[in-house]
Amino acid sequence: MAVSAKPHTISSRHSDLLNSLHHNPISKTPNFPTPSRPNKLSLTKKHEISVFTTDSFNTSDPNTLICNLCLHGNLQQALILLNAMKKLRICVEEETYISLIDLCERKRAEAEGSEVYDMIKSSNSQLGIRIGNQLLSMFVRFGNLVDAWYVFGKMSERNVFTWNVLIGGYFKSGCFDEALSLYNRMLWAGVRPDVYTFPSVLRTCGAVSDVVRGREVHVHVLRFGLSSNVDVNNALISMYVKCGNVYTARLVFDKMPERDTISWNAMISGYFENEECLDGLKLFLNMLERFVVPDLMTITSVISACGYVGNERLGKSVHAYATKHAFGQDVSIDNSLIQFYSSVGACEEAEKVFSRIRSKDVVSWTSMISGYENNGLSEKAVEFYKKMKMENIEPDEITIASVISACASLNLLDLGIELHGYAKTTGLISYVIVTNALIDLYSKCKRIDKALEVFKLIRNKNIISWTSIIHGLVINNRNLEALIFFRRMKTSLLPNSITLIAVLAACAKIGALVTGKEIHAYALRIRLAFDGYVPNALLDMYVKCGSMKTAWNQFNSIENDITSWNTMLTGYAQRGQGQHAIDLFTKMVKSDVEPDAVTFISLLCACGRSGMVEHGLAYFNIMTEDYRIVPNLKHYACVVDLLARAGKLEEAYTFITKMPIKPDAAVWGALLNACRIYRNFELGQVAAQRIFDLNEWINVGYYTLLCNFYADNGKWDEVAKLKKSMSEKGVIVDPGCSWVEVKGNVHAFLTGDKNHPQQKEIDSILNAFYEKMDDIAVFDDSKADVLCGHSERSAVGFGLLNTAPGVPIRVTKNLYMCLSCHCLLKFISKVVRREISVRDSECFHCFKDGLCSCGDSGYKPTNSS
């Protein structure tokens, strides 16, 4: 662009400018005389302007002065001089703007860069290639893609650098589709890509896992003759491993004419990322054999892989190599070693590494805290967090999430609330890992409403968020809500195996068989039915929902482990089918499956509820003598229950007194329950007193058992005293609740709740049965079990009203079913000629033709065999 002012006029302006600068410091805006004629700004190249020359430094030239200031990093002084030139309307050269833009980029001075850009835009001229590229580079560095795109559009000419800068900018900002689209436009414009183009494009393909597009770009690499370039090949390896195609990545690696450390790192870490750790470790050993020197990235990734595969020996060897070659002085290596030793359970070794770190950073502390938490040492995790605070190290989101998880394990609600407040104050609450940990904390501390509040505040809920709240609802006995949340989640996200396990547990708890079958079908559709623990979760659901035939089908269709066998044994134990349990145990042993402690708990329980005393005692001896399993308190409680249910109360009491370990409430509770059945008030008093003498937290179930014990023995005054004591101690008994599934929908009935739309019809049908029972035998319900709630009656009545004749009715109850309800349901099953099954907190009751599958065990004395 030509300059309109005459040379001597511009020279006089320079003289005025220098005189003014001589008398006024640069740091203050000088007062310049107003020029009589304006001068236009020039955006053309320097050699086009005949007035100025930069062949040698000339202090009379303000453009040269600004360039010199930029060279020495004096941005503010350069801008003051630029503004002064603008006021005097002195021509600003392109080289001057380029120097200023470059300095703004280097200093990350975004505001100043925008100021310079505004001056350039005011010229209303098209941008030349040099100044355009410099502006693009600056805006991309600042992440300002809007202005970068505007500059790109205003450029009169573009070269490969122009396209490379903008493509790289889109990639770094996560605008992957835009980056790939711009690459296609570049090809259409006839611009030949170079070695700087392909790394950005290939990494973009890897970021979106678009292996098809990646292969196309690979073809372009071959077409343009760049297949021998190390950087391009490294990008190809990274692209393929990100897309999960490790095989092709290895082909590229093997065909490289030369490799650098980045090549080896890309391939080794690619194996690790795709969970092919053994191949990655082999390649690392190959790297050492070829005398290629690994760097920090190599060592840290290999240490992490050793932890993933659990190879402690190899991890220690890498540790020794790192120490020998002075890598151990870097804190990132030490942090990786802490994580490795924690992952293999060697917390003491992790502590040694931690203690040797001179400058511990937040990652060092977090690695120790999370390591302790993952190894079940929650107390140590909390202890280290407190030490970290004393060292004035600011925790990050991973630290806070780990400590909150430790609080959840220890039920430290107060500390958890404190951490919640800290996360809010510091903004760490915005990280989903923190909110997920808070959901888990509040759920485990029985503050599920608070967990729901946290869940609702999460903007971008991930699968862990949904799984955490579903699991929290299940463990807080809000199973219907868990099913509702699962249905909501499916509209936006696919569940994982952990989600399915949680929601199947909800179905199992409330006996939602039809819903459980629907989830089973859904798991098959999304190919998760055989993933991890899901097969056993499905088996457990069918067993607890009372569908043993379907459970057998599931059992026979999966690869059976010890958990599968134990689940089936537990199902037989709950039904009091001792002979079936024994037959299954025999089959299990013949299948070369080694029984564990849980196996014998189920077996002893099955024998106890079937009155098979001799068999039960024999299996107790087999457990200790043949399988060398040391009995725990649960085994002893089962033996006491085995003897006591058979009426051998004195033998049971003697067995307790001879136990090698101190009996707990469960052991004495088994004796107390038998004393209730056999009306042995004196021995029952002894058992009750021993329970309350333990000076430990007593489960509400033992209060319920004791109430039933006094009620069955007619001690209503004692019942009143006990209920008063419970009230004073703040013991809260869950209200009776029963669930019945009709046509795929689960209906809940709470004790005392008369708000059901069909309550009148339900009461009418139940009253009809009461009247018929009175005609046959005395049915006195006035002093029935005070803690039963009788909610199962309404559930059965609803089932009778809303299902076709002959259709089985399945009810699940959260409390123990009293004798009165037991007698009523036996009578109803005989009258309506239907199968009615009720699973209460103790066992399964299958009522048919006036009989119960439990053989009235738990309600009257039974004969032993």
Disulfide bonds with the S-S distance in Angstrom:
none
